Amino acid sequence: MKYLMSVLVLIILLTGCDFKKEADQKFGDQHFKTAISLIELHKTRFGEYPSNLSELMFIGDWDQIALQSVQYSKVEDGYALTLRRGWVGKPELHYPADFWQGLGIKGADNLIQPDTKASAD
């Protein structure tokens, strides 16, 4: 019984290492896309990007969590958006070139760049 418990604890510890990274990826991806959606919706409704995230209207409680995970700044003809964290750490996200089409993002942090490998295929 003691051996079985030891093996079970070891398995949990080993799989837990990937859990944090995967959770950071999932939450980071969701937070980044939620922020983009809310910012782009503001542009659609009001004709311009918000000066800051506090100008966003009709956001839900879960949206607020996502907005606290990003850093936003309005720039000429668009905005810069930096993902500061996923779940507890900062994930490394990559999106295909098509993802960026039609968005007003003019700057994103160095971890969130168009996936040039995917767009070359």
C-alpha positions as CSV (number, residue, x, y, z in Angstrom):
1,M,0.0,0.0,0.0
2,K,2.8,2.4,0.9
3,Y,4.5,1.6,-2.5
4,L,1.3,2.3,-4.4
5,M,0.9,5.6,-2.6
6,S,4.5,6.6,-3.4
7,V,4.0,5.8,-7.0
8,L,0.8,7.7,-7.1
9,V,2.4,10.8,-5.5
10,L,5.3,10.6,-8.0
11,I,2.9,10.4,-11.0
12,I,1.0,13.4,-9.7
13,L,4.2,15.4,-9.2
14,L,5.5,14.6,-12.6
15,T,2.3,15.4,-14.4
16,G,1.9,18.6,-12.3
17,C,5.0,20.1,-14.0
18,D,3.2,20.3,-17.3
19,F,-0.1,21.4,-15.7
20,K,1.3,24.9,-14.9
21,K,2.7,25.4,-18.4
22,E,-0.5,24.2,-20.0
23,A,-2.7,26.3,-17.7
24,D,-0.6,29.4,-18.5
25,Q,-1.0,28.7,-22.2
26,K,-4.8,28.2,-22.0
27,F,-5.5,31.1,-19.7
28,G,-3.0,33.4,-21.6
29,D,-4.6,32.6,-24.9
30,Q,-8.1,33.2,-23.5
31,H,-7.1,36.4,-21.8
32,F,-5.4,37.8,-24.9
33,K,-8.3,37.0,-27.2
34,T,-10.9,38.3,-24.8
35,A,-9.0,41.6,-24.5
36,I,-8.7,41.9,-28.3
37,S,-12.4,41.1,-28.7
38,L,-13.5,43.8,-26.2
39,I,-11.1,46.4,-27.7
40,E,-12.2,45.7,-31.2
41,L,-15.9,45.8,-30.2
42,H,-15.3,49.2,-28.6
43,K,-13.8,50.4,-32.0
44,T,-16.8,49.0,-33.8
45,R,-19.3,50.8,-31.5
46,F,-17.5,54.1,-31.1
47,G,-15.3,54.4,-34.2
48,E,-12.0,54.6,-32.3
49,Y,-9.9,52.5,-30.0
50,P,-10.3,53.3,-26.3
51,S,-7.7,55.6,-24.7
52,N,-7.4,53.0,-21.9
53,L,-9.1,49.8,-20.8
54,S,-11.3,51.5,-18.2
55,E,-13.3,53.0,-21.2
56,L,-14.6,49.6,-22.2
57,M,-18.3,49.2,-21.5
58,F,-20.6,46.3,-20.7
59,I,-17.8,44.0,-19.6
60,G,-18.5,40.9,-17.5
61,D,-16.8,39.8,-14.3
62,W,-14.7,37.2,-16.2
63,D,-13.7,39.8,-18.7
64,Q,-12.2,41.9,-15.9
65,I,-9.9,39.0,-15.0
66,A,-8.7,38.9,-18.7
67,L,-8.2,42.7,-18.8
68,Q,-6.0,42.6,-15.7
69,S,-3.7,40.1,-17.5
70,V,-2.8,42.5,-20.3
71,Q,-1.2,45.8,-20.7
72,Y,-2.8,48.1,-23.3
73,S,-1.8,51.4,-24.8
74,K,-3.4,53.3,-27.7
75,V,-1.0,54.1,-30.5
76,E,-1.4,55.9,-33.8
77,D,-4.0,54.0,-35.9
78,G,-4.3,51.2,-33.4
79,Y,-3.1,49.8,-30.1
80,A,-0.3,47.8,-28.5
81,L,-1.3,44.9,-26.3
82,T,1.1,42.9,-24.1
83,L,0.1,39.7,-22.3
84,R,1.5,39.9,-18.8
85,R,0.4,36.6,-17.5
86,G,-1.6,33.5,-18.2
87,W,-2.6,31.5,-15.1
88,V,0.4,32.3,-12.8
89,G,3.2,32.7,-15.3
90,K,3.8,34.3,-18.7
91,P,3.0,31.9,-21.5
92,E,4.6,31.8,-24.9
93,L,1.9,32.2,-27.5
94,H,2.1,32.1,-31.3
95,Y,-0.7,32.8,-33.8
96,P,-0.8,32.3,-37.6
97,A,-0.5,35.4,-39.8
98,D,-4.2,35.2,-40.6
99,F,-5.0,35.8,-36.9
100,W,-3.7,39.3,-37.0
101,Q,-5.7,40.3,-40.2
102,G,-8.1,43.1,-39.6
103,L,-7.0,43.8,-36.1
104,G,-5.7,47.2,-34.9
105,I,-2.7,45.7,-33.1
106,K,0.4,47.6,-34.0
107,G,2.5,46.2,-31.3
108,A,2.5,43.1,-29.1
109,D,5.1,41.8,-26.8
110,N,8.0,39.7,-28.1
111,L,6.3,36.5,-27.0
112,I,3.2,37.0,-29.2
113,Q,4.3,37.2,-32.7
114,P,2.8,35.9,-35.9
115,D,3.8,32.3,-36.4
116,T,5.8,32.6,-39.6
117,K,6.2,28.8,-40.0
118,A,2.4,28.4,-40.2
119,S,1.9,31.2,-42.7
120,A,4.7,29.8,-44.9
121,D,2.9,26.5,-45.4
